[in-house]
């Protein structure tokens, strides 16, 4: 949902690498790094639980892969934040973050989002879009959010268990057989 497009801040960072100052690079990187972390956080809160419920084209595999991708993106952000701005280590971490994000965005568009668009009702998709937009507008930084790597398998299991424990109707959903 958020990518490194050709005119994105990341692309600008990479194009200006040789002529940038540390302050300028940090001014571009910090908001982008926060946006990547916040984006992964909110996707894990609202989108992937719904994909697991509504998807039909291997939603578990798609979710496992996406959570692993989010971990790779968070690792790149952490590595860049730990390195000196505009140092070789910083540029390498920014590059790894970009590659991880590019891979994730391509897979998400082809797989998880495509599956969800085909199988989730429009009202749900619109509601999730509003929740996502509101959350991103309210969280320009990661302040107050728990930005941590997740075990993909434990995440999927947790979501599936939460989905089952919230269920109130345990019928088979086939209607009454009386009088048939």
C-alpha positions as CSV (number, residue, x, y, z in Angstrom):
1,X,0.0,0.0,0.0
2,X,3.0,2.2,0.5
3,X,5.8,1.8,-1.9
4,X,9.1,3.2,-3.1
5,X,7.8,4.7,-6.3
6,X,10.1,6.5,-8.7
7,X,9.3,9.8,-7.2
8,X,9.1,8.6,-3.6
9,X,11.3,10.0,-0.8
10,X,13.3,6.8,-1.0
11,X,14.1,7.2,-4.7
12,X,14.9,10.9,-4.0
13,X,17.3,9.7,-1.3
14,X,19.0,7.2,-3.6
15,X,19.3,9.8,-6.5
16,X,20.8,12.4,-4.2
17,X,23.2,10.0,-2.5
18,X,26.4,11.5,-3.7
19,X,25.5,15.1,-3.1
20,X,23.4,14.8,0.1
21,X,24.2,16.0,3.6
22,X,23.5,14.0,6.7
23,X,20.8,16.4,7.8
24,X,19.1,16.4,4.4
25,X,19.2,12.6,4.2
26,X,17.9,12.2,7.8
27,X,15.1,14.7,6.9
28,X,14.0,12.4,4.1
29,X,14.6,9.1,5.8
30,X,13.0,9.6,9.2
31,X,9.5,10.2,7.9
32,X,9.8,7.4,5.4
33,X,11.1,5.0,8.0
34,X,8.2,5.9,10.3
35,X,5.7,5.5,7.6
36,X,7.0,2.0,6.7
37,X,6.9,0.9,10.3
38,X,3.4,2.4,10.9
39,X,2.1,0.9,7.7
40,X,3.2,-2.6,8.6
41,X,1.8,-2.1,12.1
42,X,-1.7,-1.2,10.9
43,X,-1.8,-3.8,8.2
44,X,-1.1,-6.4,10.9
45,X,-3.9,-5.0,13.0
46,X,-6.7,-4.7,10.4
47,X,-5.9,-6.2,7.0
48,X,-4.2,-9.5,7.6
49,X,-6.8,-10.7,10.2
50,X,-9.5,-10.0,7.6
51,X,-7.5,-11.7,4.8
52,X,-7.2,-14.8,7.0
53,X,-11.0,-14.8,7.4
54,X,-12.0,-13.9,3.9
55,X,-9.3,-15.0,1.5
56,X,-9.5,-18.2,-0.5
57,X,-6.2,-18.3,-2.4
58,X,-3.9,-19.5,0.4
59,X,-4.5,-16.6,2.8
60,X,-2.4,-18.3,5.4
61,X,0.6,-18.6,3.1
62,X,0.1,-15.0,1.9
63,X,0.0,-13.8,5.6
64,X,3.0,-15.8,6.6
65,X,5.0,-14.3,3.8
66,X,3.8,-10.8,4.5
67,X,4.6,-10.9,8.2
68,X,8.1,-12.1,7.2
69,X,8.4,-9.3,4.7
70,X,7.4,-6.8,7.4
71,X,10.1,-8.2,9.6
72,X,12.6,-7.7,6.8
73,X,11.5,-4.1,6.3
74,X,11.6,-3.4,10.1
75,X,15.1,-4.9,10.3
76,X,16.3,-2.6,7.5
77,X,14.8,0.4,9.2
78,X,16.4,-0.5,12.5
79,X,19.8,-1.1,10.8
80,X,19.6,2.3,9.0
81,X,18.6,4.0,12.3
82,X,21.6,2.4,14.0
83,X,24.1,3.5,11.4
84,X,25.5,7.0,10.9
85,X,23.3,9.0,8.5
86,X,24.7,8.8,4.9
87,X,27.4,6.4,5.9
88,X,28.1,3.3,3.7
89,X,26.3,1.1,6.4
90,X,23.3,3.5,6.3
91,X,23.0,3.4,2.5
92,X,23.3,-0.4,2.6
93,X,20.5,-0.6,5.1
94,X,18.3,1.8,3.2
95,X,18.9,-0.2,0.1
96,X,17.9,-3.5,1.9
97,X,14.8,-1.8,3.2
98,X,13.9,-0.6,-0.3
99,X,14.4,-4.1,-1.8
100,X,12.4,-5.7,1.0
101,X,9.6,-3.2,0.6
102,X,9.6,-3.5,-3.2
103,X,9.3,-7.3,-3.0
104,X,6.6,-7.0,-0.4
105,X,4.5,-4.5,-2.4
106,X,4.7,-6.6,-5.5
107,X,3.6,-9.8,-3.8
108,X,0.9,-8.0,-1.8
109,X,-0.6,-6.5,-4.9
110,X,-0.5,-9.7,-6.8
111,X,-1.6,-12.0,-4.0
112,X,-3.1,-10.8,-0.7
113,X,-4.8,-7.7,-1.9
114,X,-6.0,-9.3,-5.1
115,X,-7.5,-12.2,-3.2
116,X,-9.1,-9.9,-0.7
117,X,-10.6,-7.6,-3.4
118,X,-12.2,-10.7,-5.1
119,X,-13.7,-12.2,-1.9
120,X,-14.4,-9.5,0.7
121,X,-17.5,-7.4,0.4
122,X,-17.1,-3.8,-0.8
123,X,-18.4,-2.4,2.5
124,X,-15.7,-4.2,4.4
125,X,-13.0,-3.1,2.0
126,X,-14.1,0.5,2.3
127,X,-14.3,0.4,6.1
128,X,-10.8,-1.0,6.3
129,X,-9.6,1.7,3.9
130,X,-11.1,4.4,6.2
131,X,-9.5,2.8,9.3
132,X,-6.2,2.6,7.5
133,X,-6.3,6.2,6.4
134,X,-7.4,7.5,9.8
135,X,-4.7,5.5,11.6
136,X,-2.0,6.7,9.2
137,X,-3.2,10.3,9.6
138,X,-3.1,10.0,13.4
139,X,0.3,8.3,13.5
140,X,2.9,10.3,11.5
141,X,5.6,8.6,13.7
142,X,5.9,5.3,15.6
143,X,5.5,7.0,19.0
144,X,3.3,4.9,21.2
145,X,3.3,1.9,18.9
146,X,5.0,-1.4,19.5
147,X,7.2,-1.8,16.5
148,X,8.6,-5.4,16.9
149,X,9.3,-8.3,14.6
150,X,6.6,-11.0,14.8
151,X,6.9,-14.7,14.5
152,X,4.8,-15.3,11.3
153,X,3.5,-18.7,12.4
154,X,2.6,-17.5,15.9
155,X,0.8,-14.4,14.3
156,X,-1.3,-16.6,12.0
157,X,-2.1,-19.0,14.9
158,X,-3.1,-16.1,17.2
159,X,-5.3,-14.5,14.5
160,X,-7.0,-17.9,13.8
161,X,-7.6,-18.5,17.5
162,X,-9.0,-15.0,18.0
163,X,-11.3,-15.5,15.1
164,X,-12.6,-18.8,16.5
165,X,-13.1,-17.5,20.0
166,X,-15.1,-14.5,18.8
167,X,-17.6,-16.8,17.0
168,X,-21.1,-16.7,18.5
169,X,-23.0,-19.0,16.2
170,X,-21.7,-22.5,16.0
171,X,-24.3,-23.9,13.7
172,X,-23.4,-25.3,10.3
173,X,-25.2,-22.5,8.6
174,X,-27.4,-24.8,6.5
175,X,-30.7,-23.7,7.8
176,X,-33.5,-25.8,9.3
177,X,-34.1,-29.3,8.2
178,X,-37.6,-29.5,9.8
179,X,-40.3,-30.3,7.3
180,X,-38.0,-31.4,4.6
